[in-house]
Amino acid sequence: MKPVNSKSLLHFIFDQMEKLDKKESTVQEAQAQANMCKQANNLMMYEIKRADIEMRLASHNAIYKDGLKLREIEGKNFEE
């Protein structure tokens, strides 16, 4: 199974903990996977925070008739 959301990521982590407990993986492998899971969690939290900010901006714009927007840096190419 590929982790694609919080539930499947948690399932993956539990599977890895079980493998480590049964000595089917090394501590180093488990540490590497834990670091990758931490990064995946950071990206999920980023998306949650971004959605919250977008909702706040929409509310602000409706009240104050502003056209404030969140910059789209994800789709922008790297500049030289």
Rosetta silent file (secondary structure, phi, psi, omega in degrees, C-alpha in Angstrom):
SEQUENCE: MKPVNSKSLLHFIFDQMEKLDKKESTVQEAQAQANMCKQANNLMMYEIKRADIEMRLASHNAIYKDGLKLREIEGKNFEE
SCORE:     score description
SCORE:     0.000 S_00000001
   1 L     0.000  136.201  175.554    0.000    0.000    0.000 S_00000001
   2 L   -93.194  127.675  175.290    1.214    3.489   -0.857 S_00000001
   3 L   -67.769  121.124 -179.470    0.596    6.102    1.856 S_00000001
   4 L  -124.859  -10.791  178.464   -1.543    8.818    0.253 S_00000001
   5 L  -150.613 -178.579 -176.003   -3.342   10.343    3.212 S_00000001
   6 H   -59.704  -41.739 -176.936   -3.149   10.493    7.001 S_00000001
   7 H   -65.408  -46.448 -178.708   -4.911    7.172    7.486 S_00000001
   8 H   -72.021  -30.690  175.535   -2.723    5.218    5.075 S_00000001
   9 H   -64.755  -43.139  177.859    0.418    6.942    6.390 S_00000001
  10 H   -63.582  -41.090  177.483   -0.487    5.864    9.922 S_00000001
  11 H   -60.830  -43.431  178.078   -1.156    2.321    8.676 S_00000001
  12 H   -60.694  -44.513 -179.824    2.274    2.292    6.995 S_00000001
  13 H   -61.991  -43.871  179.006    3.940    3.481   10.215 S_00000001
  14 H   -63.071  -39.962  176.875    2.221    0.774   12.250 S_00000001
  15 H   -61.589  -41.751  179.699    3.322   -1.864    9.739 S_00000001
  16 H   -66.750  -37.867  177.232    6.902   -0.635    9.999 S_00000001
  17 H   -63.444  -39.550  178.713    6.750   -0.704   13.805 S_00000001
  18 H   -66.109  -41.776  177.460    5.540   -4.295   13.647 S_00000001
  19 H   -62.071  -40.905  179.083    8.363   -5.255   11.262 S_00000001
  20 H   -65.543  -40.744  179.210   10.879   -3.646   13.596 S_00000001
  21 H   -63.357  -36.635 -179.814    9.391   -5.474   16.568 S_00000001
  22 L   -86.094    4.196 -179.575    9.646   -8.796   14.703 S_00000001
  23 L    64.427   28.948  176.951   13.252   -7.952   13.676 S_00000001
  24 L   -88.517   -9.884  174.308   12.232   -7.939    9.998 S_00000001
  25 L  -140.137  159.936 -177.957   13.868   -4.533    9.517 S_00000001
  26 L   -87.617  164.524  177.192   16.876   -2.817   11.033 S_00000001
  27 H   -62.018  -39.402 -179.788   16.859    0.161   13.358 S_00000001
  28 H   -63.617  -41.648  177.211   18.570    2.210   10.646 S_00000001
  29 H   -63.422  -42.844  179.943   15.849    1.345    8.125 S_00000001
  30 H   -63.943  -39.360  178.269   13.192    2.232   10.672 S_00000001
  31 H   -64.945  -41.699  178.876   14.905    5.569   11.411 S_00000001
  32 H   -63.526  -43.052  179.283   15.093    6.406    7.705 S_00000001
  33 H   -67.860  -36.145  177.328   11.425    5.559    7.233 S_00000001
  34 H   -63.346  -39.405  177.539   10.493    7.577   10.322 S_00000001
  35 H   -64.634  -40.347  177.767   12.279   10.578    8.853 S_00000001
  36 H   -66.656  -39.383  177.241   10.408   10.191    5.572 S_00000001
  37 H   -63.550  -37.960  178.287    7.096    9.872    7.444 S_00000001
  38 H   -62.238  -41.966  178.460    7.955   13.041    9.360 S_00000001
  39 H   -66.119  -40.143  177.019    8.502   14.874    6.072 S_00000001
  40 H   -62.417  -41.646  178.134    5.216   13.552    4.678 S_00000001
  41 H   -63.652  -40.093  177.257    3.465   14.741    7.824 S_00000001
  42 H   -60.052  -40.927  178.428    5.083   18.177    7.448 S_00000001
  43 H   -66.937  -38.015  177.305    3.698   18.429    3.911 S_00000001
  44 H   -64.600  -42.085  178.279    0.234   17.416    5.088 S_00000001
  45 H   -65.050  -37.023  176.459    0.345   20.071    7.817 S_00000001
  46 H   -59.048  -45.229 -179.513    1.482   22.622    5.230 S_00000001
  47 H   -64.937  -39.761  178.060   -1.578   21.827    3.113 S_00000001
  48 H   -63.371  -45.935  179.701   -3.909   22.120    6.125 S_00000001
  49 H   -64.701  -39.518  179.029   -2.432   25.490    7.080 S_00000001
  50 H   -63.656  -42.502  178.188   -2.617   26.703    3.486 S_00000001
  51 H   -62.795  -40.366  178.501   -6.296   25.745    3.253 S_00000001
  52 H   -62.268  -44.502  179.617   -6.976   27.579    6.525 S_00000001
  53 H   -64.825  -39.948  178.460   -5.259   30.718    5.246 S_00000001
  54 H   -63.006  -39.078  177.520   -7.175   30.554    1.972 S_00000001
  55 H   -66.550  -40.882  178.176  -10.475   30.348    3.891 S_00000001
  56 H   -64.381  -40.574  177.963   -9.476   33.305    6.076 S_00000001
  57 H   -63.600  -42.340  178.695   -8.500   35.311    3.009 S_00000001
  58 H   -61.319  -42.492  177.977  -11.824   34.541    1.333 S_00000001
  59 H   -64.533  -46.115  178.366  -13.656   35.687    4.457 S_00000001
  60 H   -59.453  -46.775 -178.695  -11.529   38.841    4.715 S_00000001
  61 H   -63.265  -34.889  178.638  -12.041   39.634    1.024 S_00000001
  62 H   -68.796  -38.551 -178.098  -15.817   39.202    1.369 S_00000001
  63 H   -75.606  -48.834 -171.795  -15.977   41.573    4.352 S_00000001
  64 H   -99.705    3.256  179.106  -13.524   44.241    3.237 S_00000001
  65 L    55.547   35.698  176.519  -13.951   43.885   -0.549 S_00000001
  66 L   -91.697  163.757  177.147  -10.236   43.354   -0.945 S_00000001
  67 L  -114.550   36.553 -178.823   -8.636   41.249   -3.626 S_00000001
  68 L   -65.137  137.841  179.176   -5.951   39.719   -1.454 S_00000001
  69 L  -132.597  152.965  173.108   -4.562   36.470   -2.808 S_00000001
  70 L   -86.790  127.699 -179.755   -2.115   33.880   -1.580 S_00000001
  71 L   -61.838  140.891  176.926    0.836   33.680   -3.943 S_00000001
  72 L   -94.332   87.666 -178.594    1.089   30.435   -5.882 S_00000001
  73 L   -86.718  -15.731 -177.327    4.750   29.561   -5.380 S_00000001
  74 L   -66.795  -39.158 -175.989    4.271   25.843   -6.022 S_00000001
  75 L   -88.710   -2.348 -177.074    3.724   26.216   -9.748 S_00000001
  76 L   -83.138  136.309  177.392    6.435   28.811  -10.268 S_00000001
  77 L   -73.332  157.151  175.906    9.672   27.721  -11.955 S_00000001
  78 L   -68.707  138.367  176.971   12.996   28.332  -10.284 S_00000001
  79 L   -93.746  150.177 -179.442   14.613   31.552  -11.337 S_00000001
  80 L   -83.805    0.000    0.000   18.271   31.689  -12.287 S_00000001
